[in-house]
Structure formats: C-alpha cells, structure tokens
Amino acid sequence: MYGPGAFLYTIFLMISWVILVYSINFYYLAYMSRNNVRYERKRRENIELPPNLPVVTVQLPLFNEKYVARRLIDAVCRIDYPRDKLEIQVLDDSDDNTVDLIRSIVDEYRFKGFDIVHIRRSDRSGYKAGALKYGLKSSKGEFIAIFDADFIPPAHFLKHLIKYFNDPKMGFVQCKWGHINEDFSTLTSAQAVSLDLHFLVEQKAKSFTHFFMNFNGTAGVWRRSCIDDSGGWHTTTLVEDMDLSYRAHMKGWRSLFLDDIVVDAELPVQMNATKRQQFRWAKGAMQVALKLLGDVLVSRKVPADTKLQSFIHMTRHIVNPLFLAQFLIFPMLLAIDFKLYTESWAPFLVIGTYVALGPGGYLAVINRTWKHQWKKKAWQFFFLNFLAAGITVNNTVAVFDAVLGKKNEFLRTPKFGVVKKSDDWRSKEYVLPFTKTTLLEIFFAVYGFIAVFISIFSANPLYAPMIALPTIGFVYTAYLSIAHSSFKKKRPTKSARTVVPAIETKAGGILTTEANRTTQRYSHNLNQKVVLAGVLMFILLGAAVAYNGYHSTIYPVGQAVGYLIRAQSAQTPDQIAEYIVLTKASLPKEGNPVWLFQTVRTDFALIRTDLEDISARAELADSMDPHSGAYNVAMIDMHRSADALEANLLEALPYMYIGFGNIVLAGVWVVAIIAVFAGMRIVNSKTQAKYEQQYKAV
C-alpha cells in the first residue's frame, strides 16, 4: 500500500514501538525494586555510628527565597549533630531583600554558637552548580549535605545517613522526598505521586546495584573525595546532580537510596512553576545524554544492562515529542479512513494493551507499593494522567532546546511557603507570568477535540477515549497555566525597600500602602478573570469553527469515500448508479484542496466528470444480458473506476486539513489569543506605571 496514509502509519508504528520499550522498562524497574536483595540487605544492616563523627558541611543554595529561607535554616540548625562537627554554608545568590533576611538569620544563629556562614558571590555564573562549586572551595567537611530552599530536613538526618559511609566506596546517599502540601490541589497531588513512583520504583531498583542511580540534587549527602575524584560540579548542564552522579559511577563509586528517611519539601503550587521545573529536568537530562552517553556506551567497565538502563534514563524525555507526533498522526489516519487493522477484534486488542501498559499497569504498581494508602495514591494518579499528557508540550520544547544547543539558563522554581489549603500565594512575589508555551497547549487541546469527533464520525468510536484522555490533559494544563499566571508588570527588585506610609488620592483622601496593595491585588485578580474568560471564549469559538468546518467540508468527502467503497462491491448496475449519485452529492462541485503543486487527480470537477461517466456506463450495462461476457466486463470496469476515484479522494483528504483557508483561520485564531494577552499586558503596564508615579510622588 502506498500514499501518505501508509507513510504516516509506518511512522505511527515506529513511535509506538519506541514508547513501548520505555513503558516496559518502567515495569521491569518496578519488579527490580521489589526484588533488590542487595539493597534490602544493606538497609537492614546494623551499622553503628563511627566513634569519631566526621565534619559535615551543609550547603544551602538559595536565590530569592524570602518565603522559605527561615524555615530551611531553622530546620538545618535543629539537626542533631555536634556543633563543632557541623558547618553550614548559606550560598546566597539573591538579588532582592532575601539578602537582608538571610543576613539577619545567619547573624542570629552565629550569636547562638553555630558555625554558619553567609556566602555571597559577585555574579550568578553557573547558577546552582556554580554556587555549590564556589562554596566547596572553603568548606571544612569530609562530607557535604545539600538542601534546596523548599526542604525541611528532620533532626536525625545526618546521624542516620553518615553511618552508611563506613563503606569506603559509598559516594553519595539519597533520601526520599516527602511533601508537606501534597493535598493542597490536584496539581500538587499529581506531582506527589509522580515523585513517589520515581523514588520507590526507579531509585529503589537502582540503589546499591551496578545500575547507575542519580542524585536528586537535594536531601542527600556526598563524600567530598567522591566529588573531587569525579571532576567536581560542572556548569555545562541544567542538572548538575545527574551529571556528577554519572561521572561518579563511571569512577567506580557506589550510591544508596533510603526510603526510611523522608525529607519533607514544598511542591510547586503554580502550574507555570511546575512547567519550569519539568522543563529544567527534561532539558538537563538530554544535555547529560549528549555529554556522557557516548562515554557510558563505549566503556568496557560498564555492564550491558547498565548501559541499556543509562540510555533509557538519559533519553526518557524523548517520549514527549514522540507522544505529540503520535497524537497528531492518529486522527489523520482515521480521517482518511486508512485501514488500521484487518480483523474486527484488533481495536479491542489495541485498547487492552493501552490499558494494561498504561493506567492499569500503573495502578497495579501503586497497589503493590502502597497497600494501605493505594486508594489515595490512585486518586492522585488520576490527575497525574492529565498532567503527564498536558506537560508533554512543555517538555518537548525542552528536548529541542537541548538538542539544538540553546544556551542554558537556570530558572528557579519559585516557592511561597504554602502548606495549608488556606495559604495564599497569588498575591505574593515570584508568581510567574504567562508563557507562550500555553498557546501550543491550547492548539493541541483544540486539535484533540476535533480528533475525538473524527474518531466518532469515522466509525471508530472505540478510539475516542484514548484521544480524549490526553485532550483533557492539554485543557487541564492550559487552563491552570492561564488561571495561575501573573499579568502584572514586575517592579525592579531592591535589596532594601522604602516603606511608604500613605498615598494621597485625587479625591483628597488618604489610601494606606496596604489598602493600595489590596486594590492592586483585586485589580490583578479581576484582570486574570477577564483574560481567562477571553481565552476560553476563543477556545470555544475555535473549536466550534473547526467542528463546523470539518462537518461541512471534510466529513462529506469521507462519506464519498465510503460510498465508493460500497460501489466496488455492488452486484448490479443499479446499485452502482445509486452509490455514484450519493458520492456526487457529497463532493464539492469544483476546487482542488492541493493549493500548492496541484494535480489533476485531486481536482473535484474532474472527479465529478469521472463519476458521471461511471453513471452513464451503469445505465448502458443495465440494458445488457446479466449472463453475457460484455456485462461482466462492464461491471469489472466500473468497479476499477470506483477504486481509482477512491484513491484520488484519499489523496485529497490530508490536504483538506491544511488548506489555505484553514491555515489563515488558525493564524487569525492564534493572533486573537495573543492580542488578548498583549492587551492585558498593556493595561497592566499602564496601571503599574500609575502606581509607580504615586509612589515616587510620595
């Protein structure tokens, strides 16, 4: 079989096999995590603390973390460890009033007798990796513990971990992350179960084996000599932790994951913050693959199965663009009525495999991992399905950024000190603005709606749920991205801000600073609602226009293909003539959907002429003797002509989706959405400028 359908189907199948490999590997790791004998034996060893505790340096890399800085430093200073053996480095790269806050906290604990230092650099070169590298130069410890700003280490953290370094080849020990706000929203719930599966499946399977386990950047301890022997912190990737982990394993160092020590942390509550974090992880992993994968694969010291696991681990984010490509191709195959299977039971096999290797398999793993809490985790996994699908657009951009070698920029994930559901974060600083990636998510959401209709009208309703699930994910991600976005212009940051006691209004009254801020917050929230309503309106309008266009132009041509298929199996000239009449009624009178490099095969006027010719031949054959040779030749000839016209229509169908009019309408639709955001930015900029003038006047 030839043509665009066969080509697209081949690509679709190739992508399916690649994704299948990554899916099966997850279940292999799930099996290994439950049967990691060496890990269980190591964890259950009765290891005693060394008589002379080593000096430990705790590094706290911070950048503009005024909402969580005190919580972190307080927790670190509560760690049960001899003060003369504990050094705390606050690696502060902040450029706002977090600097003054941290300075006062550090001075407070130094007065109490803690060995704590506030380290500032002249610039942020290398970002987090640069800060860790800079602090390491002046560190005193034989071991280095690292905590990001959103973590809260327990008091027994160091004494529990340090004993595992009795093994001289133990390079680093990683602890499981906990979540202090996993019940805050559906977004935090989805992130919580995703991270838990990563730790309790992937990390547990690789811990203390010949597989390479990566350090997760925080909530762990490194041996200083391991860092030095492995080349130190590199600033060439966005995931310095994964980079150093692989180099350490290549040097022969071991690693251990502990699930019985949980370090609580704050999950991102803003969708744009979650996307930023996922972007950094996806891009960084691909950067490490480009940097180290070749060395791992050619090394004779690395076992074959370790090479395979390293390849899958480093390149796992390639699944994101592959998933999007599959999502785009599948509706096209349904629209052109491409024969996806030869047996009637094949769709049930496909859907069964999808459920078994997708939601069903994950739920089985969740049930085995959380025997008593599996219902709660299953509910979180329900939302993870939507987040995982919707965030593929964001991660696909990250993958291409890495492959194309786009310059690194470590964009921090903002934290707001949010723990309880009643905690407010929208009015705080660091709220991220709207990003252009959301426009792509909106496109895929609308495309998904159209694809669901295509699956139904092409007589493939069984595939509708498979298409609907990621479509809901795109809607979910786009909606939260818009609803959580900040549309106000950022004010310049200052290390110390002047307190403005009052602002005089035009009416002659006095508006206090807090009241003025409340007014701005109300205006900001109102603007968000206006923008959200406008974008939703355009989404619905675009979906309505797309559905109307499909139903009035593309669907009738699909019907015509179906009539021609029936004409090919018709047994009498009358039946052929009847199907030809129905075919002509479904086709446009003229036009050619191939608006560039047109062919006569896709000209509707010529196709109608050929249909009329078949009708004339059917009328002539109707007067022949049904048992004559001429009658049989005429029937075969008409069947062949119908088959040729079917091929012509199938060739024309894909071009109808990308017709000139459709491209123009899509462009207008996207421009309209951009215009809404641009308009709101202008309004907010003018409003912000007005308030700035009022501040200056005071």
C-alpha positions in Angstrom: 0.0 0.0 0.0 1.4 3.4 -1.0 0.5 7.0 -0.4 0.6 9.4 2.6 -1.6 7.0 4.7 1.0 4.2 4.5 3.8 6.6 5.3 2.0 8.1 8.4 1.1 4.6 9.6 4.7 3.4 9.4 5.8 6.4 11.4 3.0 5.8 13.9 4.0 2.2 14.4 7.7 3.0 14.8 6.8 5.6 17.5 4.6 3.0 19.2 7.4 0.5 19.5 9.8 3.1 20.9 7.3 4.2 23.5 6.5 0.6 24.3 10.2 0.0 25.2 10.2 2.8 27.7 6.9 1.7 29.2 8.0 -1.9 29.6 11.2 -0.7 31.3 9.2 1.0 34.0 7.6 -2.3 34.9 11.0 -4.0 34.8 12.2 -1.5 37.3 9.0 -2.0 39.4 9.9 -5.7 39.5 13.5 -4.9 40.4 12.5 -2.5 43.2 10.6 -5.3 44.9 13.5 -7.8 44.4 16.6 -5.7 45.1 18.1 -8.1 47.6 21.4 -6.2 47.9 19.5 -3.0 48.8 17.4 -4.7 51.4 20.4 -6.4 53.0 22.3 -3.1 53.1 19.5 -1.1 54.6 18.8 -3.7 57.3 22.5 -3.9 58.4 23.0 -2.9 62.0 25.5 -0.2 61.2 26.9 1.8 64.1 28.0 5.4 64.0 31.8 5.8 63.9 33.2 6.7 67.4 34.6 10.0 66.0 31.9 11.7 63.9 33.3 13.3 60.8 32.9 17.0 60.0 29.9 17.7 57.7 29.3 20.8 55.7 25.7 21.6 54.9 25.3 23.6 51.8 22.1 25.6 51.2 22.0 27.1 47.7 19.4 29.9 47.7 18.2 32.5 45.2 15.3 34.9 46.1 13.7 32.6 48.7 12.4 35.0 51.3 9.2 33.0 52.0 11.1 29.7 52.9 14.7 30.8 53.8 14.0 30.9 57.6 12.1 27.6 57.6 15.1 25.9 55.9 17.8 27.4 58.1 15.8 26.8 61.3 15.4 23.1 60.3 19.1 22.7 59.5 20.1 24.3 62.8 17.9 21.8 64.6 19.8 18.8 63.2 21.1 16.6 65.9 24.8 16.7 65.3 27.8 18.0 67.3 28.1 21.8 66.7 31.9 21.5 66.4 31.5 19.0 63.6 28.8 20.9 61.7 29.4 23.7 59.2 26.5 25.4 57.5 27.0 27.4 54.3 24.2 29.6 53.1 25.1 30.0 49.4 23.0 33.1 48.7 22.8 34.4 45.1 19.7 36.5 45.8 19.2 39.9 44.3 16.2 41.1 46.3 15.5 41.7 50.0 16.1 38.0 50.7 19.7 39.0 51.2 18.9 41.2 54.3 16.6 38.5 55.7 19.3 35.7 55.4 22.0 38.0 56.8 19.9 38.6 59.9 19.1 34.9 60.4 22.7 33.9 60.0 23.8 36.6 62.5 21.2 35.3 64.9 22.5 31.7 64.7 26.1 32.7 64.8 25.4 34.5 68.1 24.0 31.2 69.4 27.2 29.5 68.6 26.6 27.8 65.3 29.3 27.6 62.6 27.2 29.2 59.9 28.4 31.5 57.1 26.6 33.7 54.6 28.4 33.3 51.3 27.8 35.8 48.5 29.3 35.8 45.0 29.9 38.7 42.7 27.7 37.1 40.0 25.5 34.0 39.4 27.8 32.3 37.0 27.0 28.6 36.8 23.8 29.2 38.8 23.3 26.4 41.4 26.2 24.3 40.3 28.4 27.4 40.4 27.3 28.2 43.9 28.0 24.7 45.1 31.4 24.8 43.5 32.2 28.1 45.0 31.2 27.0 48.5 33.1 23.8 48.2 36.4 25.7 47.9 36.1 27.0 51.5 34.2 24.0 53.0 35.6 22.1 56.0 33.6 18.9 55.9 34.6 15.5 54.8 31.0 15.1 53.7 28.7 17.5 52.0 24.9 17.6 52.7 22.8 19.6 50.3 19.3 21.0 50.8 17.3 23.2 48.4 15.3 26.1 49.7 11.9 24.2 49.9 13.2 21.3 52.0 12.8 20.7 55.8 15.4 18.0 57.0 14.5 16.0 60.1 16.7 16.3 63.2 18.1 12.7 62.9 19.0 13.2 59.2 22.8 13.3 59.5 23.3 10.6 62.2 21.2 8.2 60.2 23.0 8.8 56.9 26.6 9.2 57.9 26.9 5.6 59.2 26.4 4.3 55.6 29.7 5.9 54.6 31.5 3.2 56.6 31.7 1.6 53.1 34.8 3.4 51.6 33.3 3.2 48.1 30.0 4.9 49.0 29.9 8.1 47.0 26.5 9.5 47.9 23.4 8.6 49.8 20.0 9.9 48.7 16.8 10.2 50.8 13.2 10.1 49.7 11.4 13.4 49.3 8.2 14.0 51.3 5.5 16.5 50.5 4.2 18.9 53.1 1.5 20.2 50.7 0.5 17.3 48.5 -3.2 17.8 49.4 -3.1 21.5 48.5 -4.6 20.9 45.0 -4.9 18.4 42.2 -1.7 19.8 40.8 0.3 19.1 43.9 -1.3 15.6 44.3 -0.3 14.7 40.8 3.3 15.8 41.4 3.4 13.9 44.7 2.5 10.5 43.2 4.9 11.1 40.3 7.8 11.8 42.6 6.9 8.9 44.8 6.9 6.5 41.9 10.3 7.8 40.8 11.8 7.2 44.2 10.1 4.0 45.2 10.4 2.3 41.8 13.4 3.8 39.9 15.7 4.8 42.7 14.9 1.8 44.8 15.6 -0.5 41.9 19.0 1.0 41.1 20.2 1.6 44.7 23.3 -0.3 45.6 23.4 -2.3 42.4 25.5 -2.0 39.3 22.9 0.2 37.7 23.6 4.0 37.8 21.4 5.9 40.2 21.3 9.6 40.0 21.5 12.1 42.9 18.3 14.2 43.0 20.0 17.5 43.8 18.9 17.8 47.4 18.1 15.8 50.6 21.3 13.7 50.4 25.0 13.6 51.4 28.1 13.3 49.2 31.6 12.2 50.2 33.8 15.1 49.5 36.6 12.9 47.9 34.0 11.4 45.6 33.0 14.9 44.3 36.7 15.8 43.7 37.6 12.4 42.1 34.6 12.7 39.7 35.6 16.1 38.5 33.6 18.3 40.8 30.4 20.3 39.9 30.1 21.1 36.2 28.1 24.1 35.0 27.5 22.8 31.4 24.1 21.3 32.1 20.9 22.3 34.0 21.0 19.1 36.0 24.4 19.2 37.7 23.3 16.5 40.1 22.7 13.9 37.4 25.8 14.9 35.6 28.0 14.4 38.7 26.2 11.2 39.6 27.1 9.5 36.3 30.7 10.7 36.4 30.9 9.3 39.9 29.6 5.9 38.9 32.0 5.8 36.0 34.8 6.2 38.5 33.5 3.2 40.5 31.7 4.9 43.3 28.5 3.4 44.8 25.2 5.1 45.7 22.4 4.2 48.1 18.8 5.3 48.3 17.0 5.3 51.7 13.2 5.2 51.7 13.0 5.2 55.5 14.4 8.7 55.8 11.9 11.1 54.4 12.8 14.8 53.9 9.7 16.9 53.5 9.6 19.6 50.8 7.1 22.0 49.3 5.7 21.1 45.9 5.2 23.9 43.4 1.6 25.2 43.6 1.6 27.2 40.4 1.3 25.4 37.0 3.9 27.6 35.4 6.3 26.9 38.2 5.7 23.1 37.7 6.3 23.5 34.0 9.5 25.5 34.6 10.8 22.7 36.9 9.9 20.0 34.5 11.5 22.0 31.6 14.7 22.2 33.5 14.7 18.4 34.3 13.9 17.4 30.7 16.4 19.7 29.1 19.1 18.9 31.6 18.6 15.1 31.1 19.0 15.5 27.3 22.1 17.6 27.9 23.7 14.9 30.1 22.8 12.4 27.4 24.6 14.4 24.7 27.6 14.9 27.1 28.1 11.5 28.7 26.0 8.8 27.0 28.7 8.1 24.5 31.3 7.5 27.2 28.9 5.2 29.1 28.1 3.1 26.0 31.8 2.6 24.9 33.1 1.9 28.4 34.2 -1.7 28.8 33.8 -1.4 32.6 30.0 -0.8 32.3 27.8 -3.9 32.0 25.5 -4.2 29.1 22.3 -4.0 31.1 23.7 -0.9 32.9 24.3 0.7 29.5 20.7 0.0 28.5 19.3 1.5 31.7 21.6 4.5 31.4 20.4 5.0 27.8 16.7 4.8 28.8 17.3 7.0 31.8 19.1 9.8 30.0 16.9 9.8 26.9 13.5 9.1 28.6 12.2 12.6 27.8 12.4 11.8 24.1 9.0 10.2 24.7 7.4 13.7 24.9 7.9 14.7 21.2 7.2 11.2 20.1 3.9 11.2 22.0 2.9 14.5 20.4 3.8 13.2 16.9 1.6 10.2 17.6 -1.2 12.4 18.8 -1.1 14.4 15.6 -0.8 11.4 13.2 -3.5 9.1 14.6 -6.6 11.3 13.8 -5.2 11.8 10.3 -5.2 8.1 9.7 -8.8 7.9 11.0 -9.8 10.8 8.8 -8.5 9.3 5.6 -10.2 6.0 6.6 -6.8 4.2 6.5 -7.2 0.5 7.2 -5.5 0.2 10.6 -6.4 -3.5 11.1 -7.7 -6.5 9.2 -9.5 -8.2 12.0 -12.6 -6.9 13.8 -11.1 -7.8 17.2 -7.9 -5.8 16.6 -9.2 -2.5 18.2 -10.1 -4.3 21.4 -6.5 -5.8 21.5 -5.0 -2.3 21.0 -7.2 -0.7 23.7 -6.5 -3.7 26.0 -2.7 -3.2 25.5 -3.0 0.5 26.1 -4.9 0.0 29.4 -2.6 -2.8 30.5 0.7 -0.9 29.9 -0.8 2.4 30.8 -3.3 3.2 33.6 -4.0 -0.4 34.5 -0.3 -1.3 34.9 0.5 1.8 37.0 -2.5 1.2 39.3 -1.2 -2.4 39.8 2.2 -1.0 40.8 0.5 1.6 43.1 -1.5 -1.1 44.8 1.6 -3.2 45.5 3.6 -0.2 46.6 1.0 1.4 48.9 -1.1 -1.4 50.3 -2.9 0.8 52.9 -2.9 4.1 51.0 -3.3 2.9 47.5 -6.8 4.4 47.1 -5.4 7.9 47.9 -2.5 7.3 45.5 -4.8 6.0 42.8 -6.8 9.2 43.1 -3.6 11.3 42.8 -2.6 9.1 39.8 -5.9 10.0 38.1 -4.8 13.7 37.9 -1.2 12.7 37.1 -2.6 11.2 33.8 -3.8 14.7 32.8 -0.7 16.5 34.0 1.6 14.0 32.3 -0.2 14.4 29.0 -0.6 18.1 29.1 3.0 18.8 30.1 4.4 17.0 27.0 4.3 20.2 25.1 6.5 22.0 27.6 8.9 19.1 27.8 9.1 18.7 24.0 10.3 22.3 23.8 12.9 21.5 26.4 14.1 18.5 24.4 14.5 20.5 21.3 16.3 23.3 23.3 18.8 20.7 24.4 19.3 19.0 21.0 19.7 22.4 19.3 22.2 23.5 21.9 20.3 26.5 23.1 22.1 28.5 25.8 21.5 27.3 29.4 19.6 29.5 31.8 18.8 28.0 35.2 15.4 29.4 36.1 14.5 28.7 39.7 11.2 27.2 40.7 9.5 29.8 43.0 8.4 28.8 46.4 5.8 30.6 48.5 5.8 28.8 51.9 2.5 27.2 51.1 1.5 24.3 53.4 -2.3 24.5 54.1 -5.1 24.8 51.6 -5.9 28.2 53.0 -2.5 29.6 52.4 -2.4 32.4 49.8 0.3 32.5 47.1 -1.3 34.5 44.2 -0.6 37.9 45.8 3.0 37.1 46.7 6.1 38.0 44.7 7.7 35.4 42.4 4.4 34.5 40.7 5.4 33.6 37.2 3.8 35.3 34.1 2.0 33.7 31.2 4.3 31.8 28.8 3.9 31.3 25.0 4.1 27.5 25.5 0.4 27.7 26.7 -0.6 28.7 23.2 0.8 25.4 21.9 -1.1 23.6 24.6 -4.3 25.3 23.5 -3.7 24.3 19.9 -3.3 20.6 21.0 -6.4 20.9 23.1 -8.5 22.1 20.2 -6.9 19.5 17.9 -7.8 16.9 20.4 -11.5 17.9 20.4 -11.5 17.7 16.6 -9.8 14.3 16.8 -12.5 12.9 19.1 -15.2 13.9 16.6 -13.1 12.4 13.8 -12.9 9.1 15.7 -16.7 9.1 16.1 -17.7 10.1 12.6 -15.1 7.8 11.0 -16.9 4.8 12.7 -14.0 4.3 15.2 -15.7 5.4 18.5 -13.6 2.9 20.5 -10.6 5.1 20.0 -12.4 8.2 21.3 -11.5 7.7 25.0 -7.8 7.1 24.0 -7.8 10.5 22.3 -10.0 12.2 25.0 -7.6 11.4 27.8 -4.6 13.5 26.6 -7.0 16.1 25.2 -8.3 16.7 28.8 -4.7 16.8 29.8 -3.9 19.7 27.4 -7.1 21.5 28.6 -6.1 21.0 32.2 -2.6 22.2 31.7 -3.5 25.2 29.6 -6.4 26.2 31.9 -4.2 26.2 35.0 -1.4 27.9 33.2 -3.7 30.8 32.4 -5.5 30.8 35.7 -2.2 30.8 37.6 -0.4 33.4 35.5 0.6 36.8 36.6 -0.2 39.6 34.1 1.2 42.5 36.0 4.5 44.1 35.1 7.3 43.3 37.5 8.7 46.1 39.6 12.5 46.4 39.9 13.9 44.4 42.8 15.8 46.1 45.6 17.8 44.7 48.5 16.0 47.1 50.8 12.7 48.8 50.2 11.3 52.0 51.5 8.1 51.8 53.4 5.6 54.3 52.1 3.3 55.3 54.9 0.5 56.7 52.8 -0.6 57.8 49.3 -2.9 60.7 48.7 -5.7 60.0 46.3 -7.1 62.5 43.7 -10.2 62.9 45.8 -8.1 64.2 48.6 -8.4 61.2 50.9 -5.6 59.0 52.2 -5.0 55.5 50.9 -2.7 53.4 53.0 0.0 51.3 51.5 -1.7 48.1 52.5 -5.0 49.3 51.1 -3.3 50.3 47.9 -1.8 46.9 47.6 -5.2 45.3 48.2 -6.6 47.4 45.4 -3.9 46.3 43.1 -4.5 42.6 44.1 -8.2 43.0 43.4 -7.5 44.6 40.1 -4.9 41.9 39.3 -7.4 39.1 40.1 -10.1 40.8 38.1 -7.7 41.1 35.1 -6.9 37.4 35.4 -10.6 36.5 35.3 -11.1 38.8 32.2 -8.1 37.2 30.4 -9.3 33.7 31.3 -12.8 34.4 30.1 -11.4 35.8 26.9 -9.1 32.9 26.2 -11.9 30.3 27.0 -14.2 32.2 24.6 -11.6 32.0 21.8 -11.0 28.3 22.5 -14.7 27.5 22.3 -15.1 29.7 19.2 -12.1 28.0 17.6 -13.5 24.5 18.4 -16.9 25.5 17.1 -15.5 26.8 13.8 -13.2 23.8 13.5 -16.1 21.4 14.1 -18.3 23.2 11.6 -15.6 23.3 9.0 -14.9 19.6 9.5 -18.6 18.6 9.3 -19.3 20.8 6.3 -16.2 20.1 4.2 -14.0 17.1 5.3 -16.6 14.8 6.6 -18.7 14.7 3.4 -15.6 13.7 1.4 -15.1 10.9 3.9 -18.7 9.9 3.2 -18.0 9.9 -0.5 -15.1 7.5 0.0 -17.4 5.2 1.9 -19.9 5.3 -0.9 -17.2 4.5 -3.5 -16.1 1.5 -1.4 -19.7 0.2 -1.4 -19.9 0.8 -5.2 -16.9 -1.5 -5.6 -18.8 -4.4 -4.0 -22.1 -3.6 -5.7 -23.6 -6.6 -7.7 -25.8 -4.7 -10.2 -25.5 -1.6 -12.3 -28.5 0.0 -10.4 -26.7 -0.3 -7.1 -23.5 1.2 -8.6 -25.5 4.1 -10.1 -27.2 4.7 -6.7 -23.9 4.9 -4.8 -22.4 7.2 -7.5 -25.3 9.6 -7.1 -24.7 9.6 -3.3 -21.0 10.2 -3.9 -21.6 13.2 -6.2 -24.0 14.7 -3.7 -21.2 14.6 -1.0 -18.5 16.2 -3.1 -17.9 19.9 -3.8 -18.8 20.9 -7.4 -15.3 22.2 -8.0 -12.0 23.1 -6.5 -8.7 21.5 -5.6 -7.6 21.1 -2.0 -3.9 20.8 -3.0 -3.3 24.6 -3.2 0.4 24.1 -3.9 1.7 21.9 -6.8 -1.9 20.8 -7.7 -2.6 17.5 -9.5 -5.5 16.5 -11.8 -6.1 13.5 -9.5 -7.4 15.8 -6.7 -9.5 18.2 -8.9 -13.1 17.8 -7.7 -14.5 19.0 -11.0 -12.7 16.2 -12.9 -13.6 13.7 -10.3 -17.3 14.6 -10.8 -16.9 14.2 -14.5 -15.5 10.7 -14.0 -18.4 9.9 -11.7 -20.9 11.0 -14.4 -19.0 8.7 -16.8 -19.5 5.7 -14.4 -23.2 6.6 -14.2 -23.5 6.6 -18.0 -21.7 3.2 -18.2 -24.0 1.8 -15.5 -27.1 2.9 -17.4 -25.7 1.2 -20.6 -24.8 -2.0 -18.6 -28.3 -2.2 -17.2 -29.6 -2.9 -20.7 -27.2 -5.9 -21.2 -27.8 -9.5 -20.6 -26.6 -10.3 -17.0 -25.1 -13.6 -18.2 -23.1 -12.1 -21.1 -19.4 -11.5 -21.2 -19.9 -7.9 -22.0 -21.9 -7.4 -18.9 -19.2 -8.9 -16.7 -16.5 -6.8 -18.4 -18.6 -3.6 -17.8 -19.1 -4.4 -14.1 -15.3 -5.1 -13.6 -14.5 -1.8 -15.4 -16.9 0.2 -13.2 -15.5 -1.4 -10.0 -12.0 -0.5 -11.1 -13.0 3.1 -11.9 -14.6 3.4 -8.4 -11.4 2.1 -6.8 -9.3 4.7 -8.7 -11.6 7.5 -7.7 -11.4 6.3 -4.1 -7.6 6.5 -4.2 -7.9 10.1 -5.6 -10.2 11.2 -2.7 -7.9 9.6 -0.1 -5.0 11.6 -1.6 -7.0 14.8 -1.4 -8.3 14.3 2.2 -5.0 15.1 4.1 -4.6 18.4 2.1 -8.1 19.5 3.2 -6.9 19.7 6.8 -4.1 22.0 5.8 -6.0 24.0 3.3 -5.1 27.7 2.7 -8.3 28.8 4.4 -7.7 26.6 7.4 -4.2 28.0 7.8 -5.4 31.6 7.6 -8.2 30.9 10.1 -5.8 29.2 12.5 -3.4 32.1 12.2 -6.2 34.6 12.9 -7.3 32.5 15.9 -3.8 32.4 17.4 -3.2 36.1 16.8 -6.5 36.9 18.5 -5.4 35.0 21.6 -2.1 36.7 21.6 -3.9 40.0 21.2 -5.9 39.3 24.4 -2.7 38.8 26.4 -0.9 41.7 24.7 -3.9 44.0 25.5 -3.9 42.9 29.2 -0.2 43.4 29.4 -0.6 47.0 28.1 -3.4 47.7 30.6 -1.5 46.3 33.5 1.7 48.1 32.5 -0.2 51.4 32.4 -1.9 50.6 35.8 1.5 49.7 37.3 3.1 52.9 35.9 0.4 54.9 37.5 1.1 53.4 40.9 4.8 53.9 40.4 4.2 57.6 39.8 2.2 57.7 43.0 5.0 56.0 44.9 7.5 58.5 43.5 5.3 61.4 44.3 5.2 60.4 47.9 
